[in-house]
Amino acid sequence: MPIPEFCLSFERPIYELESQISELNEKAANSPEMKETLTRLRRELIELKKNVYANLTPWETVETSRHQDRPLAGDYINLCFDEFVELHGDRFFGDDHAIKTGWAKLDGQKVMVIGQHKGRGIAEKNACSFGCPHPEGYRKAMRNMKMAAKFHMPIICFIDTPGAWPGIDAEERGQAWVIAESMFLMSQLATPIICVVIGEGGSGGALAIGVGDRIAMLENSYYSVISPEGCAGILWKSGEFKQEAAQALKMTAKDLMRLKVIDAVIPEPLGGAHRDAPVMASNLKLYLKNTLRELQRIKPDVLVEQRYAKFRAYGVFIES
């Protein structure tokens, strides 16, 4: 079993041990001694994975959240939902492939799904602007959010973006305004809203679809006002200090749970979501079903009041 071409530095010992196990496995058919060795190595592999992923630095968490094999919004839509019907266009300018949105069923429950999608392969990544939505993407999302609220359908948002598209064309079409408009709209919708950070949660591009009744993060994702590289460029005047910036930003799921910015951390399979997408999707689906069941017991007007109070309480540490 060869070591993958794309391998994070802290993952290399895991892949090397897996490669060793794979080689021994081919020779162990008629050797009791080798079978004992294999059993020992498999136990060591499990412990190694636990130790490595339990002690990731903030920067290593960022690297994991960007892993090229990490499941994307489109993958979770296919694995968690049935009968997804994608809706296109903002009825104003065009269609933005960086945001996938449409009707779907979560074990029979009709929902509106909105996800930031990065794409795989150069052609799709370019079409999706590497997961950086344009204003028309957010307008498409808002159009469908309003439709979901009209029919009393819950909204599920998957956040995975380095940030909104920073180009001049996006600014000309009102990028900052549309992000604020989307946040304002989500604060008022009288229907359950669940937001999950599945990879990168960067800047206002993430927050634009991040105002919900419950905010969750996958274990190895990050959620921050700015990327570590951007922060390092501003504060240290060099991207070389990205690891220090990642540490200072307190942007991992553990940090944000402690600071009460998020409501839940969804566990990833041993070795990260990129090692076992079906198991990760199963964990995510279970969280969505349980949370949706909880939110649907609350009256819509009470949901809106609680959502407003939740976000107003952010950042309050000391009161006189």
C-alpha positions as CSV (number, residue, x, y, z in Angstrom):
1,M,0.0,0.0,0.0
2,P,1.9,3.1,-1.2
3,I,1.9,6.4,0.7
4,P,-0.6,8.8,-1.0
5,E,1.0,11.6,-3.1
6,F,-1.0,14.1,-1.0
7,C,-0.1,13.3,2.6
8,L,0.0,15.8,5.5
9,S,3.3,15.8,7.4
10,F,1.8,14.6,10.6
11,E,-0.1,11.8,8.8
12,R,3.1,10.2,7.3
13,P,3.8,7.9,10.3
14,I,0.2,6.6,10.0
15,Y,0.6,5.8,6.3
16,E,4.0,4.2,6.8
17,L,2.6,1.9,9.4
18,E,-0.4,1.1,7.2
19,S,1.9,0.3,4.4
20,Q,3.9,-2.1,6.6
21,I,0.7,-3.8,7.7
22,S,-0.4,-4.2,4.1
23,E,2.9,-5.8,3.1
24,L,2.9,-8.2,6.1
25,N,-0.8,-9.1,5.4
26,E,0.2,-10.6,2.1
27,K,2.8,-12.9,3.7
28,A,0.8,-13.8,6.9
29,A,-1.5,-16.5,5.4
30,N,0.5,-19.5,6.7
31,S,2.6,-18.0,9.4
32,P,1.2,-17.8,13.0
33,E,4.1,-15.6,14.1
34,M,3.3,-13.0,11.4
35,K,-0.4,-13.1,12.4
36,E,0.6,-12.2,16.0
37,T,2.8,-9.4,14.6
38,L,0.0,-8.1,12.5
39,T,-2.4,-8.0,15.5
40,R,0.2,-6.0,17.4
41,L,0.8,-3.6,14.6
42,R,-3.0,-3.0,14.1
43,R,-3.3,-2.2,17.7
44,E,-0.4,0.2,17.4
45,L,-2.0,1.8,14.4
46,I,-5.2,2.5,16.3
47,E,-3.3,4.0,19.2
48,L,-1.2,6.1,16.8
49,K,-4.2,7.5,15.0
50,K,-5.8,8.4,18.4
51,N,-2.7,10.1,19.6
52,V,-2.0,12.0,16.4
53,Y,-5.6,13.3,16.0
54,A,-6.2,14.0,19.7
55,N,-3.2,16.4,19.7
56,L,-3.4,18.3,16.5
57,T,-2.1,21.9,16.7
58,P,-4.5,24.6,15.4
59,W,-2.5,24.8,12.1
60,E,-2.6,21.1,11.6
61,T,-6.4,21.3,12.1
62,V,-6.5,23.9,9.3
63,E,-4.5,21.6,7.1
64,T,-6.9,18.8,7.8
65,S,-9.9,21.0,7.0
66,R,-8.4,21.7,3.6
67,H,-7.4,18.1,2.8
68,Q,-8.0,17.4,-0.9
69,D,-9.9,14.2,-0.1
70,R,-12.1,15.7,2.6
71,P,-15.8,15.3,1.8
72,L,-17.4,18.4,0.3
73,A,-21.0,19.8,0.5
74,G,-22.0,17.9,-2.6
75,D,-20.7,14.6,-1.1
76,Y,-22.8,15.1,2.1
77,I,-25.8,16.0,0.1
78,N,-25.5,12.7,-1.8
79,L,-24.7,10.7,1.4
80,C,-27.1,12.2,3.9
81,F,-30.2,13.2,1.8
82,D,-32.7,11.6,-0.6
83,E,-34.4,13.1,-3.7
84,F,-32.2,16.3,-3.9
85,V,-33.5,18.7,-6.5
86,E,-31.0,21.5,-7.2
87,L,-32.3,25.0,-7.7
88,H,-30.3,27.4,-9.9
89,G,-29.8,31.1,-10.3
90,D,-30.6,34.2,-8.3
91,R,-33.1,35.6,-10.9
92,F,-31.0,38.7,-11.0
93,F,-27.5,38.1,-12.5
94,G,-26.6,34.4,-12.8
95,D,-25.9,31.1,-11.2
96,D,-23.0,30.6,-8.8
97,H,-21.6,27.0,-8.6
98,A,-19.9,27.8,-5.3
99,I,-23.3,27.4,-3.6
100,K,-25.4,24.3,-4.1
101,T,-28.9,24.6,-3.0
102,G,-32.2,22.8,-3.4
103,W,-34.9,20.7,-1.9
104,A,-34.1,17.3,-0.3
105,K,-35.4,14.8,2.2
106,L,-33.8,13.8,5.4
107,D,-35.3,10.4,6.2
108,G,-38.6,11.6,4.8
109,Q,-38.5,15.1,6.3
110,K,-38.5,17.8,3.6
111,V,-35.7,20.3,4.0
112,M,-33.9,23.1,2.1
113,V,-30.2,22.4,1.8
114,I,-27.7,25.1,1.2
115,G,-24.0,24.3,0.9
116,Q,-20.8,26.0,-0.1
117,H,-19.1,23.6,-2.6
118,K,-15.4,23.8,-3.5
119,G,-15.4,21.3,-6.3
120,R,-12.9,18.5,-7.2
121,G,-10.5,18.7,-10.1
122,I,-9.2,21.8,-11.7
123,A,-12.3,22.4,-14.0
124,E,-14.8,22.1,-11.2
125,K,-12.7,24.0,-8.8
126,N,-12.5,26.9,-11.2
127,A,-16.3,26.7,-11.9
128,C,-16.9,26.9,-8.1
129,S,-14.3,29.6,-7.6
130,F,-12.6,27.2,-5.1
131,G,-15.6,27.5,-2.8
132,C,-15.6,31.4,-2.7
133,P,-19.2,32.5,-3.5
134,H,-20.0,35.6,-5.5
135,P,-23.0,37.9,-4.6
136,E,-25.3,35.9,-7.0
137,G,-24.5,32.8,-4.9
138,Y,-25.7,34.4,-1.7
139,R,-28.7,35.9,-3.5
140,K,-29.6,32.4,-4.8
141,A,-29.3,31.1,-1.2
142,M,-31.6,33.9,0.1
143,R,-34.2,33.3,-2.6
144,N,-34.4,29.7,-1.6
145,M,-34.4,30.4,2.2
146,K,-37.4,32.7,1.7
147,M,-39.2,29.9,-0.2
148,A,-38.3,27.4,2.6
149,A,-39.7,29.7,5.3
150,K,-42.9,30.3,3.2
151,F,-43.6,26.5,3.2
152,H,-42.4,26.0,6.8
153,M,-39.4,23.9,5.7
154,P,-36.3,23.6,7.9
155,I,-33.0,25.0,6.4
156,I,-29.7,23.2,6.7
157,C,-26.5,25.0,5.7
158,F,-23.1,23.5,5.1
159,I,-20.3,26.0,5.5
160,D,-17.0,25.4,3.7
161,T,-15.2,28.4,2.3
162,P,-12.0,30.3,2.7
163,G,-14.1,33.4,2.3
164,A,-16.4,35.2,-0.1
165,W,-14.9,35.9,-3.6
166,P,-12.6,39.0,-3.2
167,G,-12.5,40.1,-6.8
168,I,-13.5,43.5,-8.2
169,D,-16.4,42.0,-10.1
170,A,-17.9,40.7,-6.8
171,E,-17.4,44.1,-5.1
172,E,-19.1,45.8,-8.1
173,R,-22.1,43.5,-7.6
174,G,-22.4,44.3,-3.9
175,Q,-20.5,41.5,-2.1
176,A,-20.4,43.2,1.4
177,W,-24.0,44.4,1.1
178,V,-25.3,40.9,0.2
179,I,-23.5,39.2,3.0
180,A,-25.0,41.6,5.5
181,E,-28.4,41.2,3.8
182,S,-28.2,37.4,4.1
183,M,-27.3,37.5,7.8
184,F,-30.2,39.9,8.4
185,L,-32.6,37.7,6.6
186,M,-31.5,34.5,8.4
187,S,-32.0,36.3,11.8
188,Q,-35.7,36.8,10.9
189,L,-36.8,33.5,9.2
190,A,-39.5,31.7,11.2
191,T,-38.3,28.2,10.5
192,P,-35.6,26.0,12.0
193,I,-32.1,26.7,10.7
194,I,-29.1,24.4,11.4
195,C,-25.6,25.5,10.3
196,V,-22.6,23.1,10.2
197,V,-19.0,24.0,9.4
198,I,-17.8,21.0,7.4
199,G,-14.3,22.3,6.5
200,E,-13.2,25.9,6.3
201,G,-15.3,28.6,7.9
202,G,-13.6,31.7,6.7
203,S,-14.6,35.3,7.3
204,G,-17.9,36.9,6.2
205,G,-18.2,34.4,3.4
206,A,-18.9,31.7,6.0
207,L,-21.0,33.9,8.3
208,A,-23.3,34.9,5.4
209,I,-25.0,31.5,5.7
210,G,-24.1,30.9,9.4
211,V,-26.9,32.6,11.3
212,G,-28.9,29.6,12.7
213,D,-30.6,28.2,15.7
214,R,-27.9,25.6,16.1
215,I,-24.3,26.0,15.0
216,A,-22.1,22.9,14.8
217,M,-18.6,22.1,13.6
218,L,-17.0,18.9,12.4
219,E,-14.2,18.0,14.8
220,N,-11.3,18.9,12.4
221,S,-12.8,22.1,10.9
222,Y,-12.1,25.7,11.7
223,Y,-14.3,28.9,12.0
224,S,-12.7,32.3,12.0
225,V,-13.0,36.0,11.2
226,I,-9.9,35.6,8.9
227,S,-7.7,32.8,7.6
228,P,-4.4,32.2,9.5
229,E,-2.4,33.4,6.4
230,G,-4.4,36.6,6.2
231,C,-4.0,37.3,9.9
232,A,-0.3,36.6,9.7
233,G,0.0,39.0,6.8
234,I,-1.7,41.8,8.7
235,L,-0.2,41.3,12.2
236,W,3.3,39.9,11.4
237,K,3.6,41.3,7.8
238,S,4.5,37.8,6.6
239,G,2.5,34.6,5.9
240,E,5.4,32.6,7.5
241,F,3.7,33.2,10.9
242,K,0.5,31.4,9.9
243,Q,1.0,28.8,12.7
244,E,1.3,31.5,15.4
245,A,-1.8,33.2,13.9
246,A,-3.8,29.9,13.9
247,Q,-2.9,29.5,17.6
248,A,-3.9,33.1,18.5
249,L,-7.2,33.1,16.6
250,K,-8.8,30.3,18.8
251,M,-10.7,29.0,15.8
252,T,-10.8,25.2,16.3
253,A,-14.0,23.4,17.3
254,K,-12.7,22.8,20.9
255,D,-11.8,26.5,21.4
256,L,-15.2,27.7,20.0
257,M,-17.1,25.2,22.0
258,R,-15.4,26.5,25.1
259,L,-16.1,30.1,24.2
260,K,-19.8,29.2,23.5
261,V,-19.7,30.3,19.9
262,I,-20.9,27.0,18.7
263,D,-23.4,24.5,20.1
264,A,-21.9,21.1,19.1
265,V,-18.8,19.3,17.8
266,I,-19.6,16.4,15.5
267,P,-17.0,13.7,15.9
268,E,-15.0,12.5,12.8
269,P,-13.9,9.0,12.1
270,L,-10.5,7.9,13.4
271,G,-8.0,9.6,11.1
272,G,-10.3,12.4,9.9
273,A,-13.3,12.7,7.6
274,H,-11.1,12.2,4.5
275,R,-10.3,8.7,5.6
276,D,-14.0,7.5,5.8
277,A,-16.6,9.7,4.2
278,P,-19.6,7.3,4.7
279,V,-19.0,7.1,8.5
280,M,-18.6,10.9,8.7
281,A,-21.8,11.3,6.7
282,S,-23.5,8.9,9.1
283,N,-22.4,11.0,12.2
284,L,-23.5,14.2,10.5
285,K,-26.9,12.8,9.5
286,L,-27.5,11.6,13.1
287,Y,-26.7,15.1,14.4
288,L,-29.1,16.7,11.9
289,K,-32.0,14.4,12.6
290,N,-31.7,14.8,16.4
291,T,-31.3,18.5,16.3
292,L,-34.1,19.0,13.8
293,R,-36.4,16.9,16.0
294,E,-35.5,19.2,19.0
295,L,-36.0,22.5,17.0
296,Q,-39.4,21.4,15.6
297,R,-40.8,21.3,19.1
298,I,-40.2,25.0,19.5
299,K,-42.8,27.5,18.1
300,P,-41.5,29.6,15.1
301,D,-41.8,33.0,16.9
302,V,-39.9,31.6,19.9
303,L,-37.2,30.3,17.6
304,V,-36.6,33.7,16.1
305,E,-36.4,35.3,19.6
306,Q,-34.0,32.7,20.8
307,R,-31.8,33.0,17.6
308,Y,-31.6,36.8,18.1
309,A,-30.7,36.4,21.8
310,K,-28.1,33.8,20.9
311,F,-26.1,36.0,18.5
312,R,-26.5,39.1,20.7
313,A,-24.8,37.2,23.5
314,Y,-21.6,36.5,21.4
315,G,-18.5,38.2,22.9
316,V,-20.1,39.1,26.2
317,F,-17.6,38.0,28.9
318,I,-17.9,40.6,31.7
319,E,-21.0,42.6,32.7
320,S,-21.0,45.3,35.3
